[in-house]
């Protein structure tokens, strides 16, 4: 009797703990329940043969960038030999993520070639004019009569192209502006010589707003060896006409002079600042890219899907209806067939449900539609154990044993069958989790957890 009272108090403790966990640690919902974005990333390589190490390296960089983006409960998995699938629950605008994830983020520091000052000044002026044209184009109200403004922008673009002896080809005016900006950035890059200082020497990146205006700047912190390289480079060009350029993915984003006061020691301290008239969003994107490191191989986003939050809410509602309907139907069947024992099994199933959800929130398990189907299926598995026990009790009662003796004997005799059945199911879950895709793993995980908890509730709670 004392042993059973002990189990009763333990079950009450577990139920209280389950309520606490569910209140303080909400369930994590997957992409199909919460809504969000799914991106398919293709790794680009000339020979098309991506090695396992290269795939893992790209995976690692993308994972760090996603973490720095602040998207919670994201999921990244490999697809085949050269693709990755990235799920971003709650992120309804995949363009934000794609701008950050798609760039190689190869950071370089270069010094200006001698005798290129006039050419550089001319290209910098063109770049400034192109930025103004892009800003003007973006500010035009397309719903109103904007033909005159577009004509002025087009004429200015033609004038720049004529001076550069370059023709930007694009479907529309905006695409042409972006193409000629990239061309000018690369032309500027060509006026600078590579140094041995790169993003590999970077240990951290941050951002802050400039004190004099509303623009933002990106702060760089180098390793000890990187700080020494930076001091040596700035020392070599301090007080001269040569500029120091910061190159990202082959495009110059900032060129700066080094004052003559650094001619003896260079800029020491192991840090630098990128001031490129960044907005808060642009500075954040660059910070995330640099923190995550440069991609060993370029990637391309070949597919982008968005699941709305409304669809996710409907999925949750339908899943809830399915779970409650399944529980009610199982309860009716058990009470109809086993009377008071069936009622006991229903109480056990309710406890089983609370214990299950509490464990999901504690681990935590990201709940998806396949995961919910695993939960609903495990309800059937849980009641299956009770049926084995109750049938054994019936047999004992038909043989003339007392109720107490029949209950004890029924539980003891059914133990081996219940354990065997649960072990075979757990083996199936293990294989599915080991070899299955992401959604299959979710199904296997929730079913496996449910099977373990049902073993406890069947043999102890009931």
Beta strands, then each sheet from edge to edge (+ up, - down):
strand 1: 28-29
strand 2: 36-43
strand 3: 75-79
strand 4: 83-89
strand 5: 107-112
strand 6: 192-198
strand 7: 202-209
strand 8: 216-222
strand 9: 244-248
strand 10: 251-256
strand 11: 271-278
strand 12: 299-307
strand 13: 366-367
sheet 1: 1+ 13+
sheet 2: 3+ 4- 2+ 12-
sheet 3: 6+ 5- 9+ 10-
sheet 4: 7+ 8- 11+
end
